[in-house]
Amino acid sequence: MFQIADSDIAEALIWHLWQKGLPRTGRLRLTDGRTLRVHHPGTLNPDNGPDFLQAVLSFGPGKRLRGDVEIHIRPADWRRHDHTSDPLYNNVMLHVVLWHDEKLPAVRKQNGQYVPTLVLSEHLRHGLDRIHKQYRRKSEEPPPSGYPCQSLVKRLSVERVHALLDRKGSDRFRKKATEMSGRMKQVSAEQTLYEFAMRAAGYTKNTDASQTLARRLPLATIRTLIGTGGGHRIIDLQALLFGAAGLLPSQRLSYSGEVPDDPYVRDIETRWEALRPSIPARPMQEHDWLFFRLRPFNFPTVRLAAMSYFIASGLRDGLDRLIAGPMNAGADRGPVALLRQTARKLEEMMRPLPGDYWLKHTVFGETSRTARNALIGRDRQRGMMVDVVLPFIYALADRDSQPERMNLVREMYTGYGRQANNSVIQAMTNLLFIDTPEKKASINRAVLQQGLLQIDLETCRNKDCGQCVMNGSTHFTRS
């Protein structure tokens, strides 16, 4: 009997066992008695749906098949996670579990097809205790020094590193502003701001879906249906957003046709039914949105609720006028004061009413254990300042041929403090500054972090070191 409790088995360890812990010669035995050969374990899926995509397997004497693989600790997890009713799992051709100690009926998909099961523990080359210890040691090892920039950065002064990152961070800023300028030639400045703000609010996994929603449900349509006066209600706007997104309980397969018995849910469903005939675009669908491996307060439901306040704040006077208000009121105040006032304006535009339903919920009909006083946290708001607000104000100044104002916005951007680290920024700082912690600690402004993101995008992802700005620096200054 293995001595490792279920709670100690991380998903990542089980994925590791599936990818590298099984013998690749010979055949494995399935619970239905057939044999299995793994030609390729598939690619780990970072989003919603099965754990591994496009695996190549053969069953018994049959030919090679390509499909998905779902992994759990025990067989009962398939039903516990409601995969039986989820069409996203209809391409799964193998269910892999660590243990099989339950007498359960065959696992089936939403389309009724049977899914064979492989029990990992019956085929491991070493005991699980040993594998667990080896995996833990490996996961704690520092990343290999396989990039030339690691040795190059040691030879550069802090000032030189900052200059290079500042350059790439500024490139990234200008590209965002240029993209917004291009969109402004197609739609109004306000619609452009709305679309890019929605994209940023979508966070990592729902950026495209959120931007698509903003284009399917433009501000002109919202104003026509809700009006511009103070009489509109947030719940009407939330009904529009959730309905157009296809995320209401009545629209989602995961609710199995049952709408939660909740006053807010009943109200918002009723309002959507009244509004729906006036919307020309077809609603999006549940599978357009990702919830999997997201913190609950990053769910698209919460983010759309937050954006209902942002949109409502500008229905009368215009989102673009509000965001650019501090700049228009007095560009002579200087970059520090303008940054503070603009950030405060964004916070005001996203501030929810005290009793908003989504302060205590992350999905419809289910109260969250943790209540909050904001729907979008301060870190994400800071990210929106860097990714949307400042590039947008810069693009407005460019459109209106105001070079002095453009220079001022650049100063606001380069002086903006550090953002919260995301996984890419963290990985890049660990990569570049593995032996120079003092340089790592000096990355204290958003433009430097944006520079890291731009270097990763341009070169690191493909390990195109010959084109990297770090590798191309020939004038070294001793640190």
QUISULWO-V974245 format. One record per residue. N is the residue number from 1. RES is the residue in one letter. SS is DSSP state (H for helix, E for strand, L for the rest). Layout:
n=N res=RES ss=SS
n=N res=RES ss=SS
This chain:
n=1 res=M ss=L
n=2 res=F ss=L
n=3 res=Q ss=L
n=4 res=I ss=L
n=5 res=A ss=L
n=6 res=D ss=H
n=7 res=S ss=H
n=8 res=D ss=H
n=9 res=I ss=L
n=10 res=A ss=L
n=11 res=E ss=H
n=12 res=A ss=H
n=13 res=L ss=H
n=14 res=I ss=H
n=15 res=W ss=H
n=16 res=H ss=H
n=17 res=L ss=H
n=18 res=W ss=H
n=19 res=Q ss=H
n=20 res=K ss=H
n=21 res=G ss=L
n=22 res=L ss=E
n=23 res=P ss=L
n=24 res=R ss=L
n=25 res=T ss=L
n=26 res=G ss=L
n=27 res=R ss=L
n=28 res=L ss=E
n=29 res=R ss=E
n=30 res=L ss=L
n=31 res=T ss=L
n=32 res=D ss=L
n=33 res=G ss=L
n=34 res=R ss=L
n=35 res=T ss=E
n=36 res=L ss=E
n=37 res=R ss=E
n=38 res=V ss=E
n=39 res=H ss=E
n=40 res=H ss=E
n=41 res=P ss=L
n=42 res=G ss=L
n=43 res=T ss=E
n=44 res=L ss=E
n=45 res=N ss=L
n=46 res=P ss=L
n=47 res=D ss=L
n=48 res=N ss=L
n=49 res=G ss=L
n=50 res=P ss=L
n=51 res=D ss=L
n=52 res=F ss=E
n=53 res=L ss=E
n=54 res=Q ss=E
n=55 res=A ss=E
n=56 res=V ss=E
n=57 res=L ss=E
n=58 res=S ss=E
n=59 res=F ss=E
n=60 res=G ss=L
n=61 res=P ss=L
n=62 res=G ss=L
n=63 res=K ss=L
n=64 res=R ss=L
n=65 res=L ss=E
n=66 res=R ss=E
n=67 res=G ss=E
n=68 res=D ss=E
n=69 res=V ss=E
n=70 res=E ss=E
n=71 res=I ss=E
n=72 res=H ss=E
n=73 res=I ss=E
n=74 res=R ss=E
n=75 res=P ss=L
n=76 res=A ss=L
n=77 res=D ss=H
n=78 res=W ss=H
n=79 res=R ss=H
n=80 res=R ss=H
n=81 res=H ss=L
n=82 res=D ss=L
n=83 res=H ss=H
n=84 res=T ss=H
n=85 res=S ss=H
n=86 res=D ss=L
n=87 res=P ss=H
n=88 res=L ss=H
n=89 res=Y ss=H
n=90 res=N ss=L
n=91 res=N ss=L
n=92 res=V ss=E
n=93 res=M ss=E
n=94 res=L ss=E
n=95 res=H ss=E
n=96 res=V ss=E
n=97 res=V ss=E
n=98 res=L ss=E
n=99 res=W ss=E
n=100 res=H ss=L
n=101 res=D ss=L
n=102 res=E ss=L
n=103 res=K ss=L
n=104 res=L ss=L
n=105 res=P ss=L
n=106 res=A ss=L
n=107 res=V ss=E
n=108 res=R ss=E
n=109 res=K ss=L
n=110 res=Q ss=L
n=111 res=N ss=L
n=112 res=G ss=L
n=113 res=Q ss=L
n=114 res=Y ss=E
n=115 res=V ss=E
n=116 res=P ss=L
n=117 res=T ss=E
n=118 res=L ss=E
n=119 res=V ss=E
n=120 res=L ss=H
n=121 res=S ss=H
n=122 res=E ss=H
n=123 res=H ss=L
n=124 res=L ss=E
n=125 res=R ss=L
n=126 res=H ss=L
n=127 res=G ss=L
n=128 res=L ss=H
n=129 res=D ss=H
n=130 res=R ss=H
n=131 res=I ss=H
n=132 res=H ss=H
n=133 res=K ss=H
n=134 res=Q ss=H
n=135 res=Y ss=H
n=136 res=R ss=H
n=137 res=R ss=H
n=138 res=K ss=H
n=139 res=S ss=H
n=140 res=E ss=H
n=141 res=E ss=L
n=142 res=P ss=L
n=143 res=P ss=L
n=144 res=P ss=L
n=145 res=S ss=L
n=146 res=G ss=L
n=147 res=Y ss=L
n=148 res=P ss=H
n=149 res=C ss=H
n=150 res=Q ss=H
n=151 res=S ss=H
n=152 res=L ss=H
n=153 res=V ss=H
n=154 res=K ss=H
n=155 res=R ss=H
n=156 res=L ss=L
n=157 res=S ss=L
n=158 res=V ss=H
n=159 res=E ss=H
n=160 res=R ss=H
n=161 res=V ss=H
n=162 res=H ss=H
n=163 res=A ss=H
n=164 res=L ss=H
n=165 res=L ss=H
n=166 res=D ss=H
n=167 res=R ss=H
n=168 res=K ss=H
n=169 res=G ss=H
n=170 res=S ss=H
n=171 res=D ss=H
n=172 res=R ss=H
n=173 res=F ss=H
n=174 res=R ss=H
n=175 res=K ss=H
n=176 res=K ss=H
n=177 res=A ss=H
n=178 res=T ss=H
n=179 res=E ss=H
n=180 res=M ss=H
n=181 res=S ss=H
n=182 res=G ss=H
n=183 res=R ss=H
n=184 res=M ss=H
n=185 res=K ss=L
n=186 res=Q ss=L
n=187 res=V ss=L
n=188 res=S ss=L
n=189 res=A ss=H
n=190 res=E ss=H
n=191 res=Q ss=H
n=192 res=T ss=H
n=193 res=L ss=H
n=194 res=Y ss=H
n=195 res=E ss=H
n=196 res=F ss=H
n=197 res=A ss=H
n=198 res=M ss=H
n=199 res=R ss=H
n=200 res=A ss=H
n=201 res=A ss=H
n=202 res=G ss=L
n=203 res=Y ss=L
n=204 res=T ss=L
n=205 res=K ss=L
n=206 res=N ss=L
n=207 res=T ss=H
n=208 res=D ss=H
n=209 res=A ss=H
n=210 res=S ss=H
n=211 res=Q ss=H
n=212 res=T ss=H
n=213 res=L ss=H
n=214 res=A ss=H
n=215 res=R ss=H
n=216 res=R ss=H
n=217 res=L ss=L
n=218 res=P ss=L
n=219 res=L ss=H
n=220 res=A ss=H
n=221 res=T ss=H
n=222 res=I ss=H
n=223 res=R ss=H
n=224 res=T ss=H
n=225 res=L ss=H
n=226 res=I ss=H
n=227 res=G ss=L
n=228 res=T ss=L
n=229 res=G ss=L
n=230 res=G ss=L
n=231 res=G ss=L
n=232 res=H ss=L
n=233 res=R ss=L
n=234 res=I ss=H
n=235 res=I ss=H
n=236 res=D ss=H
n=237 res=L ss=H
n=238 res=Q ss=H
n=239 res=A ss=H
n=240 res=L ss=H
n=241 res=L ss=H
n=242 res=F ss=H
n=243 res=G ss=H
n=244 res=A ss=H
n=245 res=A ss=H
n=246 res=G ss=L
n=247 res=L ss=L
n=248 res=L ss=L
n=249 res=P ss=H
n=250 res=S ss=H
n=251 res=Q ss=H
n=252 res=R ss=L
n=253 res=L ss=H
n=254 res=S ss=H
n=255 res=Y ss=H
n=256 res=S ss=L
n=257 res=G ss=L
n=258 res=E ss=L
n=259 res=V ss=L
n=260 res=P ss=L
n=261 res=D ss=L
n=262 res=D ss=L
n=263 res=P ss=H
n=264 res=Y ss=H
n=265 res=V ss=H
n=266 res=R ss=H
n=267 res=D ss=H
n=268 res=I ss=H
n=269 res=E ss=H
n=270 res=T ss=H
n=271 res=R ss=H
n=272 res=W ss=H
n=273 res=E ss=H
n=274 res=A ss=H
n=275 res=L ss=H
n=276 res=R ss=H
n=277 res=P ss=L
n=278 res=S ss=L
n=279 res=I ss=L
n=280 res=P ss=L
n=281 res=A ss=L
n=282 res=R ss=L
n=283 res=P ss=L
n=284 res=M ss=L
n=285 res=Q ss=L
n=286 res=E ss=H
n=287 res=H ss=H
n=288 res=D ss=H
n=289 res=W ss=L
n=290 res=L ss=L
n=291 res=F ss=L
n=292 res=F ss=L
n=293 res=R ss=L
n=294 res=L ss=L
n=295 res=R ss=L
n=296 res=P ss=H
n=297 res=F ss=H
n=298 res=N ss=H
n=299 res=F ss=L
n=300 res=P ss=H
n=301 res=T ss=H
n=302 res=V ss=H
n=303 res=R ss=H
n=304 res=L ss=H
n=305 res=A ss=H
n=306 res=A ss=H
n=307 res=M ss=H
n=308 res=S ss=H
n=309 res=Y ss=H
n=310 res=F ss=H
n=311 res=I ss=H
n=312 res=A ss=H
n=313 res=S ss=H
n=314 res=G ss=L
n=315 res=L ss=L
n=316 res=R ss=L
n=317 res=D ss=L
n=318 res=G ss=L
n=319 res=L ss=H
n=320 res=D ss=H
n=321 res=R ss=H
n=322 res=L ss=H
n=323 res=I ss=H
n=324 res=A ss=L
n=325 res=G ss=H
n=326 res=P ss=H
n=327 res=M ss=H
n=328 res=N ss=H
n=329 res=A ss=H
n=330 res=G ss=L
n=331 res=A ss=H
n=332 res=D ss=H
n=333 res=R ss=H
n=334 res=G ss=L
n=335 res=P ss=H
n=336 res=V ss=H
n=337 res=A ss=H
n=338 res=L ss=H
n=339 res=L ss=H
n=340 res=R ss=H
n=341 res=Q ss=H
n=342 res=T ss=H
n=343 res=A ss=H
n=344 res=R ss=H
n=345 res=K ss=H
n=346 res=L ss=H
n=347 res=E ss=H
n=348 res=E ss=H
n=349 res=M ss=H
n=350 res=M ss=L
n=351 res=R ss=L
n=352 res=P ss=L
n=353 res=L ss=L
n=354 res=P ss=L
n=355 res=G ss=L
n=356 res=D ss=L
n=357 res=Y ss=H
n=358 res=W ss=H
n=359 res=L ss=H
n=360 res=K ss=L
n=361 res=H ss=E
n=362 res=T ss=E
n=363 res=V ss=E
n=364 res=F ss=L
n=365 res=G ss=L
n=366 res=E ss=E
n=367 res=T ss=E
n=368 res=S ss=L
n=369 res=R ss=L
n=370 res=T ss=L
n=371 res=A ss=L
n=372 res=R ss=L
n=373 res=N ss=L
n=374 res=A ss=L
n=375 res=L ss=L
n=376 res=I ss=L
n=377 res=G ss=L
n=378 res=R ss=H
n=379 res=D ss=H
n=380 res=R ss=H
n=381 res=Q ss=H
n=382 res=R ss=H
n=383 res=G ss=H
n=384 res=M ss=H
n=385 res=M ss=H
n=386 res=V ss=H
n=387 res=D ss=H
n=388 res=V ss=H
n=389 res=V ss=H
n=390 res=L ss=H
n=391 res=P ss=H
n=392 res=F ss=H
n=393 res=I ss=H
n=394 res=Y ss=H
n=395 res=A ss=H
n=396 res=L ss=H
n=397 res=A ss=H
n=398 res=D ss=H
n=399 res=R ss=H
n=400 res=D ss=L
n=401 res=S ss=L
n=402 res=Q ss=L
n=403 res=P ss=H
n=404 res=E ss=H
n=405 res=R ss=H
n=406 res=M ss=H
n=407 res=N ss=H
n=408 res=L ss=H
n=409 res=V ss=H
n=410 res=R ss=H
n=411 res=E ss=H
n=412 res=M ss=H
n=413 res=Y ss=H
n=414 res=T ss=H
n=415 res=G ss=L
n=416 res=Y ss=L
n=417 res=G ss=E
n=418 res=R ss=L
n=419 res=Q ss=L
n=420 res=A ss=L
n=421 res=N ss=L
n=422 res=N ss=L
n=423 res=S ss=H
n=424 res=V ss=H
n=425 res=I ss=H
n=426 res=Q ss=H
n=427 res=A ss=H
n=428 res=M ss=H
n=429 res=T ss=H
n=430 res=N ss=H
n=431 res=L ss=H
n=432 res=L ss=H
n=433 res=F ss=L
n=434 res=I ss=L
n=435 res=D ss=L
n=436 res=T ss=L
n=437 res=P ss=H
n=438 res=E ss=H
n=439 res=K ss=H
n=440 res=K ss=H
n=441 res=A ss=H
n=442 res=S ss=L
n=443 res=I ss=L
n=444 res=N ss=L
n=445 res=R ss=E
n=446 res=A ss=H
n=447 res=V ss=H
n=448 res=L ss=H
n=449 res=Q ss=H
n=450 res=Q ss=H
n=451 res=G ss=H
n=452 res=L ss=H
n=453 res=L ss=H
n=454 res=Q ss=H
n=455 res=I ss=H
n=456 res=D ss=H
n=457 res=L ss=H
n=458 res=E ss=H
n=459 res=T ss=L
n=460 res=C ss=H
n=461 res=R ss=H
n=462 res=N ss=H
n=463 res=K ss=L
n=464 res=D ss=L
n=465 res=C ss=H
n=466 res=G ss=H
n=467 res=Q ss=H
n=468 res=C ss=L
n=469 res=V ss=L
n=470 res=M ss=L
n=471 res=N ss=L
n=472 res=G ss=L
n=473 res=S ss=L
n=474 res=T ss=L
n=475 res=H ss=L
n=476 res=F ss=L
n=477 res=T ss=L
n=478 res=R ss=L
n=479 res=S ss=L
